[in-house]
Amino acid sequence: VVVIAGCLIYFFYYNAMTRYERASRDYNFNVNLNSNSNSNDDANDNFNSNSSSSSSSGASMSEDDKHKLYHAATVTGDTDLIKRVSIHIGIFSDDGMPVEGYQQFMAQHAAWAFQNLDFIREIGTQQKAQAYVDEHLE
């Protein structure tokens, strides 16, 4: 799902940029969360986004702010930071596993990215993205 969302963001973002902008900017956008999970048919897997104490701090954030923070984290390329932000905004549980609303958030994120190209351009470098996360991650 993360790979698909990343591909959608890449596709929408680069197709929206003019040739001049492509030639004048160098973007590197890679996301790899490397999460492994084992499931047991006898186990009762019940993900609840409200069970995470860390995500409760992100509960007061607007959806737009959550998408901005998540996108900035992905631009940094820092998988640990992406995981921290994902926990903070409530799409991962404290143990780093996706919660029930994860897929919905990712689907919304692709649409959000298409509508927020100005923000994406604004934080288009790893340094700018890191500064944004540092400023907005509580």
N, C-alpha and C positions, 0 to 999 in steps of 0.2 A: 504494500500500500504506500509506504514511504517512497519507494522508487517510482511508482506511478505518479504520485503527487509531484515529486521532484521533476519528472519528465514533463508533466503538464505545465509546471511553473516555467521550466526552461523553454518549452515550446511557445507559450504565450508571451513570455518576456522578450525573447529574442526576435520573434516575429513582429512585435510591436515597435521595436527599435528601428531607427532608420539606418541605412548603410553607413552614414557618417558617424553615428554614435557607435556602431559596432567597430568601426575602424579606429575610433579614438579612445575606446575603453577596453580594458582587459579584465574580464570577469572569470572567476573560478568558483563554481558552485557545486560542491560535492557533499552528499550526506550519506553516512553509513552508520547505522545504530548498532549493528552486530548484536542483536538480541536473540537469544535462544530460549525456547520454552519447550517443556515436556508436558504432555497432557496424559492424563490417566482417565479412562472411561469411567472408573469407579469414583473418581474424585468429583467433588461438587465445586466446580470453578464458577465463582460468582464475583465478577468484577463490579465494584461500586465506586464511582468517582467521588463519593462523599466520604469514603473510608480513609482517605489520605489526609493527614494533617498538614502536609506541605502544600497540597493543592488548595487548601482552604484560603491561603493567602492570595491566591490568584482568583478566587471566587468573586472578589470585588472589582476585578478588572472588566472593562468592556470587551466585547468580542473583537472589536477592531484592535484594541491594545494587545490582546492575546495573540492575534495573528501577526502583529508587528513584532512582538517579542520573539515569537517562534521563528518567524522568517529571518530576523536578525541573527538569531542563534545558528540557524542553518547556514547562513552566509559565512559565519566564522569558521565553519568546518571542524569545530571542536565537538567531538561526539559526547564527551562528558558534559559539556555545557548544554548541548541540545537535550540531553537526558534531564539535566537539572531544570531547564526551562519547561520541558514537557511535564515534569512532575509539578512544577510551580503553577502552571496554567490548568492543570487537572486532566490532562489526556493520558498521563501515566500514573500508576500507583507509586507509592513510596519505594516499592521493590523494583521499579523500572519496567513494569509490564503495562501494556496498553489497557486502558479501561474501556468501559462500554461506549462512551462517546468519541473514542479515538477516530474511528473510520468516518464518522460524520464530520468531525473537525477537519480532517484531511481533505474531504470532498469540498467542504466550504473554503478551505485554504486555497485551493486551486482557483476557485472563482474570485476569492478575495485578491489574490495576487494579480489577476488580470485587471481588476478594477483599481489597483493601487500601484501602478507602475512608477508614479512619481516617488513614492516612498522607497520602492525597490531600487530606483536609481540613486536616491539620496544616500542609502547605506550600501552602495555597490562594492565596497572594498571590505576586506576582512577587518581592517583597523576601524573603519567607521561602524561596522556592524558590532564589533566588540565594545566600542564606546557606547553604543545605543543599549546593548544588553547590560553593561555595567551600570548605566544610569537608571534603567527601568526594572531591573531584577532586584526585588526587595530582599 
